[in-house]
Amino acid sequence: QDGAINDSQLNKFSDLTVQICEAAGGRFQFSTSFEQATERAKQLDEFCKRYDVLAVLNIVAKTEGLFTGEAIDQFARDHDMHLGKMKIYHRDNEGAVGGQHLFSLANLYRPGTFDSEDMRRFSTSGLTIFMNVPTTTDPGRVFREMARVGRSLRDRFDADLVDQNKQTLTDQGIQNIQAEVDRLAAQMRKEGIPAGSESAVRLF
């Protein structure tokens, strides 16, 4: 989590692994040299820094407290989303590959969660819908669906769709985000770790 593994950490890991194998009566040997392993670790660290991207759409109310808990919950259910353990809503990934969720809906303001104990008393003036690009299989398709849900949320509550700088997000702005998501997905495929693949999910 703090970056590429170094020689000292790799040595400690190797020593520990050998001890475990010996205690179990087995043998262990790395399939590559430490030099190759640390070089690959640096490459993967750079890869993660380039592609660790969230695609985000924000929906803000024109009047304070517009989004009530009951209305949010009903909207989420209407769009196949459920309240998860993190106290935010998720559209689950039902495919065989990719991350657990396709995209998520959260409170735009701190703490970013919903009051799962009593949504009837909950209200907020802003919501955010987002997806993790590198862990999503076919992120371009998923972003199009997420954008459709975001527009639906805006229209149902007569709210404003804005970017991370709180500027109005036009259709052209959404298309620009779409193009960036498509570009990232294409680059990940080119580098041999496609978005949503087993390797991508492990890395991100």
KOLVO-429430 format. One line per field, with one value per residue (C-alpha): x, y, z; residue number from 1; residue in one letter; chain. Coordinates in Angstrom, 1 decimal, always signed. Layout:
BEGIN
east	c(X|...)
north	c(Y|...)
up	c(Z|...)
n	c(NUM|...)
res	c(a|...)
chain	c(A|...)
END
This chain:
BEGIN
east	c(+0.0|+3.0|+4.5|+6.8|+8.4|+12.1|+15.0|+14.8|+11.0|+11.5|+14.2|+12.0|+9.2|+11.5|+12.9|+9.4|+8.2|+11.2|+10.6|+6.9|+7.7|+10.4|+8.1|+5.5|+8.1|+8.0|+10.4|+10.2|+11.9|+11.1|+10.4|+12.4|+15.4|+15.1|+16.3|+13.6|+11.0|+11.9|+12.0|+8.6|+7.3|+8.3|+6.6|+3.4|+3.5|+3.8|+1.0|-1.3|-0.4|-1.5|-4.7|-6.1|-9.0|-12.6|-15.2|-17.5|-20.8|-22.2|-25.8|-26.5|-29.9|-31.3|-32.8|-31.3|-32.1|-33.9|-32.7|-34.6|-33.6|-36.9|-36.7|-33.0|-33.8|-36.7|-34.6|-31.8|-34.2|-35.8|-32.3|-31.2|-29.0|-28.9|-27.5|-24.3|-22.1|-20.2|-23.6|-23.7|-25.7|-24.2|-25.1|-23.6|-21.5|-23.2|-20.5|-17.8|-15.0|-14.4|-14.8|-17.8|-19.6|-20.3|-20.9|-22.0|-24.1|-23.0|-23.7|-21.7|-21.0|-19.1|-19.1|-20.2|-22.6|-26.3|-28.1|-28.9|-30.5|-33.2|-33.4|-36.7|-35.0|-32.0|-31.6|-28.8|-28.2|-25.9|-25.2|-22.3|-22.3|-19.0|-17.2|-13.7|-12.4|-9.6|-11.6|-14.6|-15.0|-15.9|-15.7|-17.0|-20.3|-20.6|-20.0|-22.7|-25.2|-23.9|-24.4|-27.9|-28.7|-27.0|-29.2|-32.3|-31.4|-31.0|-34.3|-36.3|-35.3|-34.9|-31.3|-28.1|-25.5|-22.0|-18.4|-15.8|-15.3|-19.1|-19.5|-22.6|-21.9|-23.3|-23.8|-20.5|-18.9|-20.2|-19.0|-15.5|-15.5|-16.7|-13.8|-11.3|-12.7|-12.5|-8.9|-7.9|-9.5|-7.7|-4.3|-4.8|-5.5|-2.4|-0.3|-1.5|-3.7|-7.2|-9.7|-11.7|-9.3|-8.2|-4.8|-6.5|-8.8|-5.9|-3.9|-6.6)
north	c(+0.0|+2.3|+1.7|-0.8|-3.5|-3.0|-5.4|-5.3|-6.1|-8.8|-10.4|-10.4|-12.0|-14.6|-15.5|-15.9|-18.0|-20.3|-20.8|-21.6|-24.1|-25.8|-26.0|-27.7|-30.0|-28.4|-26.5|-23.0|-21.2|-17.9|-18.2|-15.0|-13.2|-10.4|-7.9|-8.9|-8.9|-5.4|-4.1|-5.5|-4.1|-0.6|-1.1|-2.2|+0.7|+3.2|+1.4|+1.8|+5.5|+6.1|+4.2|+4.5|+6.7|+7.2|+8.5|+10.8|+12.7|+15.0|+15.9|+19.0|+20.3|+23.7|+23.9|+22.6|+19.1|+18.2|+14.6|+12.9|+9.4|+7.8|+9.4|+8.3|+4.8|+4.5|+5.9|+3.5|+0.5|+1.7|+1.6|-1.8|-0.4|-1.6|-0.1|-1.9|-2.4|+0.8|+2.6|+3.7|+2.3|+0.0|-1.5|-5.0|-6.6|-9.9|-10.9|-13.5|-10.9|-7.5|-5.8|-6.4|-3.2|-1.5|+1.9|+3.4|+6.3|+8.2|+11.3|+14.2|+15.7|+14.3|+11.6|+10.5|+7.8|+7.5|+6.8|+3.2|+3.0|+5.6|+6.8|+8.4|+11.2|+11.5|+14.3|+15.9|+18.6|+16.6|+13.1|+11.6|+8.7|+7.1|+4.1|+2.6|+2.6|+0.0|-2.7|-2.4|-4.8|-2.7|+0.6|+2.6|+0.7|+0.9|+4.7|+5.2|+3.4|+5.4|+8.6|+7.6|+7.0|+10.3|+12.2|+10.4|+11.4|+15.0|+15.0|+13.3|+15.8|+18.8|+19.2|+20.2|+17.8|+19.2|+18.3|+18.1|+21.9|+22.4|+23.6|+22.6|+19.4|+19.6|+16.7|+17.6|+17.5|+14.0|+13.0|+14.3|+12.1|+9.2|+9.8|+9.7|+6.5|+4.9|+6.1|+4.7|+1.4|+1.2|+2.0|-0.6|-3.2|-2.1|-2.5|-6.1|-5.6|-4.9|-3.1|-5.5|-8.4|-10.6|-8.8|-5.3|-6.2|-7.5|-4.3|-1.8)
up	c(+0.0|+0.5|-2.9|-4.5|-2.3|-1.6|-1.1|+2.7|+2.7|+0.1|+2.2|+5.3|+3.3|+1.8|+5.3|+6.7|+3.8|+4.1|+7.8|+7.3|+4.5|+6.6|+9.6|+7.3|+5.8|+2.4|+0.2|-1.3|-4.1|-5.8|-9.5|-10.3|-8.9|-6.3|-8.9|-11.3|-8.6|-7.3|-10.9|-11.6|-8.4|-9.4|-12.8|-11.1|-8.7|-11.6|-13.3|-10.2|-9.9|-13.5|-13.5|-9.9|-11.1|-10.0|-12.5|-10.5|-11.0|-8.3|-7.9|-5.7|-4.5|-5.4|-2.0|+1.3|+2.4|-0.8|-0.8|+2.0|+3.2|+2.0|-1.4|-1.8|-0.8|-3.2|-6.1|-5.3|-5.3|-8.6|-10.1|-8.8|-6.0|-2.4|+0.9|+1.7|+4.7|+4.1|+4.5|+0.8|-2.1|-4.7|-8.1|-7.8|-10.5|-11.4|-13.9|-13.4|-13.5|-12.2|-8.8|-6.5|-7.5|-10.8|-9.3|-6.0|-4.6|-1.5|+0.5|-1.1|+2.3|+5.3|+6.5|+3.0|+4.3|+4.9|+8.2|+7.7|+11.1|+10.3|+6.7|+7.4|+9.4|+7.1|+4.5|+2.5|-0.1|-2.3|-3.6|-5.5|-7.9|-8.7|-10.2|-9.8|-13.4|-13.2|-11.4|-13.7|-16.7|-19.8|-17.9|-20.9|-20.9|-17.1|-17.2|-19.7|-17.4|-14.4|-16.3|-17.2|-13.5|-12.6|-15.1|-13.8|-10.3|-11.4|-13.2|-10.5|-7.8|-10.1|-8.9|-10.6|-12.1|-11.4|-11.7|-8.9|-9.1|-8.6|-12.2|-14.1|-16.0|-19.5|-21.9|-23.5|-20.1|-19.5|-23.0|-22.0|-18.9|-21.1|-23.5|-20.6|-19.2|-22.7|-23.0|-19.7|-20.5|-23.9|-22.3|-19.6|-22.3|-24.2|-21.1|-20.6|-17.5|-18.8|-16.5|-14.5|-15.0|-12.1|-12.0|-12.0|-9.2|-7.1|-7.8|-7.1)
n	c(1|2|3|4|5|6|7|8|9|10|11|12|13|14|15|16|17|18|19|20|21|22|23|24|25|26|27|28|29|30|31|32|33|34|35|36|37|38|39|40|41|42|43|44|45|46|47|48|49|50|51|52|53|54|55|56|57|58|59|60|61|62|63|64|65|66|67|68|69|70|71|72|73|74|75|76|77|78|79|80|81|82|83|84|85|86|87|88|89|90|91|92|93|94|95|96|97|98|99|100|101|102|103|104|105|106|107|108|109|110|111|112|113|114|115|116|117|118|119|120|121|122|123|124|125|126|127|128|129|130|131|132|133|134|135|136|137|138|139|140|141|142|143|144|145|146|147|148|149|150|151|152|153|154|155|156|157|158|159|160|161|162|163|164|165|166|167|168|169|170|171|172|173|174|175|176|177|178|179|180|181|182|183|184|185|186|187|188|189|190|191|192|193|194|195|196|197|198|199|200|201|202|203|204)
res	c(q|d|g|a|i|n|d|s|q|l|n|k|f|s|d|l|t|v|q|i|c|e|a|a|g|g|r|f|q|f|s|t|s|f|e|q|a|t|e|r|a|k|q|l|d|e|f|c|k|r|y|d|v|l|a|v|l|n|i|v|a|k|t|e|g|l|f|t|g|e|a|i|d|q|f|a|r|d|h|d|m|h|l|g|k|m|k|i|y|h|r|d|n|e|g|a|v|g|g|q|h|l|f|s|l|a|n|l|y|r|p|g|t|f|d|s|e|d|m|r|r|f|s|t|s|g|l|t|i|f|m|n|v|p|t|t|t|d|p|g|r|v|f|r|e|m|a|r|v|g|r|s|l|r|d|r|f|d|a|d|l|v|d|q|n|k|q|t|l|t|d|q|g|i|q|n|i|q|a|e|v|d|r|l|a|a|q|m|r|k|e|g|i|p|a|g|s|e|s|a|v|r|l|f)
chain	c(A|A|A|A|A|A|A|A|A|A|A|A|A|A|A|A|A|A|A|A|A|A|A|A|A|A|A|A|A|A|A|A|A|A|A|A|A|A|A|A|A|A|A|A|A|A|A|A|A|A|A|A|A|A|A|A|A|A|A|A|A|A|A|A|A|A|A|A|A|A|A|A|A|A|A|A|A|A|A|A|A|A|A|A|A|A|A|A|A|A|A|A|A|A|A|A|A|A|A|A|A|A|A|A|A|A|A|A|A|A|A|A|A|A|A|A|A|A|A|A|A|A|A|A|A|A|A|A|A|A|A|A|A|A|A|A|A|A|A|A|A|A|A|A|A|A|A|A|A|A|A|A|A|A|A|A|A|A|A|A|A|A|A|A|A|A|A|A|A|A|A|A|A|A|A|A|A|A|A|A|A|A|A|A|A|A|A|A|A|A|A|A|A|A|A|A|A|A|A|A|A|A|A|A)
END
